């Protein structure tokens, strides 16, 4: 990730299929602190799932 993110930002990332070289866009929440994200080249995130009507 090349941009700076804040904790709890929601982003869309390419998530690979296990049996293929294809990807699908999936939502994820940034869980590392804003300070860490701005000081580091790494960002920790958690994939989440959205179900319409749930």
KACOR-V519141 format. One record per backbone hydrogen bond with DSSP energy under -1.0 kcal/mol. NH is the residue of the N-H (numbers start at 1). CO is the residue of the C=O. If there is no record, write none. Layout:
nh=<NH,NH>
co=<CO,CO>
This chain:
nh=<8,9,11,13,15,17,20,24,26,28,29,30,31,32,37,38,39,40,46,48,54>
co=<30,6,28,26,24,22,17,15,13,11,46,9,44,44,33,34,35,36,29,27,51>
